[in-house]
Amino acid sequence: MIRVEPVSETSLIVYLGEHIDIRLTPQISLLAQYLKAYFSPFLVEVIPSYTSVFLQYHPCKINYQTLKSAILQFADSLSERQNHSMPSNNRQLIVLPVYYHHEVGPDLSAVAQLHQLTPEQVIANHSQTTYTVCAIGFAPGFAFLASVDPLIATPRHVEPRVRLPAGSVGIANEQTAVYPADSPGGWQIIGNCPMSLFSPDDTLMSPFQVGDKVKFQPIDKEQFEQLGGSIWPHWK
């Protein structure tokens, strides 16, 4: 059941579910596309997430009740629109190279030990899964990917690291992601992707859109360095 709730005088949030479920992702993406297509002159920002869409609007141009009514009317036909408008082959598959190794993945061994697996089994599991881009946020170009196999799903660190290098590939419970830039972070880091995932000077700043599919391709150290990767010596 879709719920629309006010957040402030200039924003609202649309809830499509209560728990992470990749089956919601196409509906969330459709709703975000609809809002951008028909209400862009009245909107400041549209932010889709795992279970909701956050909307910031110009209160002098449109009011909460008008937006709510339009959203609920659209929601009545959401399932039908999903079946006709979003065939799975419309979503792009993004393949990212990853060097899985303790040199760039300081938590790889700990994740393996926690689940009574070998590092090689963790790598195989993580790289053989196809993930869905469920949300983009936290930092520019940071795509939240789901769902990680329960066999390797691992909670965040209690205390985040002060700084992670760009390209760090992490796990946080049933989510995985690549840090697009150097930043603090508490995810379990198991490898590094040498590809640039955020370019503010390009028209397409990030390769990800909600609903896209992502797979990780293991590479060796030589390939990693040829693609511009480097070993991070300052893990803290």
Secondary structure, 3 states (H helix, E strand, C coil): CCEEEEEECCEEEEECCCCCCHHHHHHHHHHHHHHHHHHHHHEEEEEECCCEEEEEECCCCCCHHHHHHHHHHHHCCHHHHHHHHCCHHHCCEEEEEEECCCCCCCCHHHHHHHCCCCHHHHHHHHHHCCEEEEEECCCCCCEEEECCCCCCCECCCCCCEEEECCCEEEEEECEEEECCCCEEECCEEEEECCCCCCCCCCCCCCCCCCCCEEEEEECCHHHHHHCCCCCCCCCC
